Amino acid sequence: MKKIIVSAWVFLLWCLNVFAYTPSAELVEKMDLVVAKFEIIIDTKWEGYRWSVLNAIEIYQKRYEWDERISYILWYLYDNLSEADTTSASGVSNSTISWAYSWEYTISDSTYGTEVAVTISWDTRTITSNALANHEVGTFPNKANPNTISEQDKRWELDLTPTYTWNATWAHDSWVAYNGVKYQLETAERLECASGEVYRIEAQQTVIDVIGLDFNNAHVQPTWEYHYHWVSDLLMETLEWDDVVHVWYATDGFPLFYSKQWSYTPSYQLVGDTRTGTNCIYRDSEIPVEGTTPDGTYDRDWEFVAWLWNLDSCNGAYVDDQYGYFITEDFPFGPRCMNGETSTKTWPGGWAQWWPGWRSGPWTNRTWAPTR
C-alpha cells in the first residue's frame, strides 16, 4: 500500500518535472492529508482517479509557479477526494444520477396537455412532442412578448451512440428536455453597428428586457412555440435527483445534465477590453457601445479560457466516463455548440458575429475536452 502511495507522489513530481525541488513544510503537510485520502481509494479507485490527477496537473502546470503549483494541485486532490468512498473519478457517482428518461417512454399529462413519445430503433432515438410543458407556465402574451402558446408538431431524431468528433460546431436548437420542450440559449435580438460589429443580446441579463421571459426562464416564439432559454426550477422539480440530474439529450445525441450543487463551472470569463462599435442600432434606437465595459449583456462580452474551470468550450465534461453537456448558472448557461455529429453545423451569420470574444478564425482551434 505505502509503495503505491509513494509511487503516486513520485508520479506527480515526475509530471511536474521537479525532482530537484524540495517541498516546504506546508506542502509536506498538505501531502500527508492527500495521502490519507488516497489510502481510502487506492486499492479500488486509482484507475478511475488517475485522469483527475492528470487534469489537475495539466491545469496548474500552465498557470502557476513551482511551489504555488504543487500547493494548488494538492488542495485540488484533497477537495475532490473528500467523498472518495462513494464518488467516481469525475466527481459524480452513478447512484446520484437519475436516468429515468434514457429509454423509451410516453408522457400524457391531462393537466397541462403535454404529449410526448420516445422510441428507439437501431441507432436512433426519436422524440415526438406537442411542445407543451408538463408544469405551470407564465402568462402569454405579455408586455414584452406578444405571442400565444400553441401546440406544435415537433420531432427530433438523435444519435443513440454519438461520436465525439473533436470538431465543435454551432447548433441553433442545441438541446431538448425530456418533456419535449426545446432549449434555445441565444435570442434573435441584436445590435448592429455601422462599424461592422454585431452584438447579440443575452436572455440572461437585466439591462434590456427584450423577450418577456416567464418564471421558467422561457417564452414563446412567433411560431407560438414555448421553449426554455435557461433552467426551469419547475421542470427540475419533476425529476428525482440528488446533485446531477439527466435532463435529456443534446441534438448530437450526448446527454444533458444539470447540477443542483453547481458542481460544474463554465470556463468563460468577461472580456477584459472595452467594447468597440459606433452607431449601434437596436429597433431603430441607437445604443452606446464604443468604450463601454463588458458586463454580460451581450454574447461578445464573454471569452472562453481553456482549463479555467472544469467544463469545455461547449459546456461539456465527462460524468462516469460518459461525455455530456451541462446547464450552468453562468455563461454560456448550456451548450451553444456540439462536440458530436449534428445536422446543424453552419450559421449564415458567421462565427465572429455570435461567438463571445472571438473576432475571427475557426473556433475548432479553440476548443478542448477533458483528458481521458
ABEGO torsion letter per residue (X at the ends): XAAAAAAAAAAAAAAAGAAABBBBAAAAAAAAAAAAAAAAAAAAAAAAAAAAAAAAAAAAAAABBAAAAAAAAAAAAAAAAAAAAABBAAGBBAAABBAAAABBBBBBBAAAGBBBBBBBBEABBBBBBAGBBABBBBBOBBAABABBBBBBBBBBBBBABBBBAGBBBBBABABBBAAGBBBBABBABBBBBAAGBBBBBBABBAABBAAGBBAAGBBBBAAGBBBBABBBAAAAAABBBAABBBAEBBAAGBBBBBBAAGABBBBBBBBABBBBEBGBBBGGBBBBABGBBBAGABAAABBBBBGABABBAAGBBBBGGBBBBBBBABOAGEBABBABBBABABBAAEAAAABBGBABEBAAAABBBBBX
